[in-house]
Amino acid sequence: MKIINFLLIALTLLCFASCGSKETEVNGEVFIVTEGAGSYKFGLVEVSVIPEKDISAYLETKNTEIKPFKDEYERLKLQSIQDSGALKTAESKRTVGLGNQAEIDAAKQKATKTKNEFLAAKNKLNDVGSGEIYYKGLPKSAITALTNSDGKFTLKIPKPGRYALSAYATRKVADKTEGYLWLVLIEANGEPKTILLSNNNNSSSGSSDSMVKTVENEQSIEN
């Protein structure tokens, strides 16, 4: 009887040990689809895995720090859209003989002033909360991988739980450099996963899949 009990305990402990150490393999790609519908693959990009509790603590502090800048950016963005709409309305009225040039000039002056204030607010927000700045402050990870020339990577997470998958990549576009941050939450449960880091879930995409929102690649508002 004692031998049977001993074997049952040993088997139970073995089961707990094997279940607790079951690793999760993550395969993925880092890329964007450009306006010309071509796929731009990011090679030699470091992809990291950060425990959810660590990344949440960091984001709470960082988001509090940049909140005043983000609030001002959002306020001026809305005002700029409204003023741009008012200018178009004034121009449309003038076209059909219901307005005058003075009304258009006033609307244009206001729209231009607001747009310049909005762009200044965007620059200030990027100074404190761009994707690059978020990335540089991330907690260090012991689990990392580099993408190959096709932008593909493989990671193995040794313990179950919730983790943030992070990556940052840049590319030259004409005379400027675009930066792309990915911070996507995943569940490690021992089952293989495929994660695509693309335009659909980077920090400036507006996607709910991204743990952070940035504005550096957002389209400009045109008057």
ABEGO torsion letter per residue (X at the ends): XAAAAAAAAAAAAAAAAAAAABBBBBBBBBBBBBAAGBBBBBBGBBBBBBBAAAAAAAAAAAAAAAAAAAAAAAAAAAAAAAAAAAAAAAAAAAAAGABBAAAAAAAAAAAAAAAAAAAAAAAAAAAAABAAAAAAABBBBABBBBBBAAGBBBBBBABBEBBBBBBBBBBBBEABBBBBBBBBBBBBAGBBBBBBBBAAABAAAGBAABABBBAAABBBBBX
